[in-house]
Amino acid sequence: MSNTVTLNIEWCKGCHICVHVCPRAVLEVDEAAFVRGFHPVRVARPEDCTACLQCELLCPDLAIMVADDEAEPARDPALAEVEGR
């Protein structure tokens, strides 16, 4: 399993919803950092990510993006027609 979890700290408001919904504890509160009055989230165990997308889907600030590095890139059906496939 190889997934990339990208966290935009500038957009994160520290609600920690993502930490609570992650079934594999990939994300955790970064107690060592204090940004804009809260402890931000950090990607603690990216190797455990299953790309379930719960963190990405439930983040109210759209501050998380999960990419399944092993999946084939999505193809636009319109491009398939142009390419003759």
C-alpha positions as a Python dict, from the first residue, in 0.01 Angstrom:
ca = {
    (1, 'M'): (0, 0, 0),
    (2, 'S'): (142, 334, -100),
    (3, 'N'): (-60, 648, -43),
    (4, 'T'): (30, 1012, -9),
    (5, 'V'): (-148, 1222, 253),
    (6, 'T'): (-101, 1595, 198),
    (7, 'L'): (-199, 1836, 473),
    (8, 'N'): (-229, 2211, 410),
    (9, 'I'): (-146, 2363, 749),
    (10, 'E'): (-246, 2709, 626),
    (11, 'W'): (-605, 2591, 575),
    (12, 'C'): (-628, 2368, 884),
    (13, 'K'): (-819, 2526, 1174),
    (14, 'G'): (-738, 2251, 1422),
    (15, 'C'): (-1080, 2089, 1459),
    (16, 'H'): (-911, 1744, 1464),
    (17, 'I'): (-1207, 1571, 1298),
    (18, 'C'): (-960, 1395, 1070),
    (19, 'V'): (-768, 1253, 1365),
    (20, 'H'): (-1086, 1104, 1512),
    (21, 'V'): (-1222, 952, 1188),
    (22, 'C'): (-900, 788, 1066),
    (23, 'P'): (-937, 412, 1125),
    (24, 'R'): (-559, 356, 1106),
    (25, 'A'): (-436, 650, 1322),
    (26, 'V'): (-241, 796, 1030),
    (27, 'L'): (-301, 1149, 1156),
    (28, 'E'): (-234, 1285, 1502),
    (29, 'V'): (-236, 1615, 1687),
    (30, 'D'): (108, 1776, 1683),
    (31, 'E'): (146, 1869, 2049),
    (32, 'A'): (492, 2015, 1980),
    (33, 'A'): (357, 2281, 1742),
    (34, 'F'): (128, 2571, 1826),
    (35, 'V'): (0, 2762, 1523),
    (36, 'R'): (-256, 3045, 1528),
    (37, 'G'): (-376, 2940, 1874),
    (38, 'F'): (-413, 2564, 1823),
    (39, 'H'): (-216, 2244, 1783),
    (40, 'P'): (-223, 2145, 1414),
    (41, 'V'): (-252, 1795, 1275),
    (42, 'R'): (44, 1605, 1136),
    (43, 'V'): (80, 1295, 922),
    (44, 'A'): (232, 1052, 1172),
    (45, 'R'): (206, 714, 995),
    (46, 'P'): (161, 760, 618),
    (47, 'E'): (256, 396, 554),
    (48, 'D'): (-62, 288, 736),
    (49, 'C'): (-296, 490, 511),
    (50, 'T'): (-550, 277, 321),
    (51, 'A'): (-685, 572, 117),
    (52, 'C'): (-1031, 534, 271),
    (53, 'L'): (-1063, 914, 224),
    (54, 'Q'): (-1252, 970, 550),
    (55, 'C'): (-1015, 1248, 655),
    (56, 'E'): (-1032, 1418, 314),
    (57, 'L'): (-1411, 1391, 283),
    (58, 'L'): (-1488, 1512, 635),
    (59, 'C'): (-1236, 1798, 661),
    (60, 'P'): (-1449, 2116, 671),
    (61, 'D'): (-1156, 2324, 547),
    (62, 'L'): (-1052, 2099, 254),
    (63, 'A'): (-704, 2094, 408),
    (64, 'I'): (-634, 1725, 337),
    (65, 'M'): (-573, 1546, 12),
    (66, 'V'): (-517, 1171, -13),
    (67, 'A'): (-369, 1019, -327),
    (68, 'D'): (-366, 646, -392),
    (69, 'D'): (-22, 618, -548),
    (70, 'E'): (-88, 266, -675),
    (71, 'A'): (-413, 345, -857),
    (72, 'E'): (-415, 416, -1226),
    (73, 'P'): (-485, 781, -1308),
    (74, 'A'): (-849, 856, -1378),
    (75, 'R'): (-919, 900, -1744),
    (76, 'D'): (-1157, 1161, -1879),
    (77, 'P'): (-1410, 983, -2106),
    (78, 'A'): (-1395, 1279, -2345),
    (79, 'L'): (-1023, 1222, -2390),
    (80, 'A'): (-1085, 855, -2470),
    (81, 'E'): (-1299, 961, -2770),
    (82, 'V'): (-1032, 1202, -2893),
    (83, 'E'): (-761, 940, -2855),
    (84, 'G'): (-975, 683, -3034),
    (85, 'R'): (-1011, 442, -2741),
}
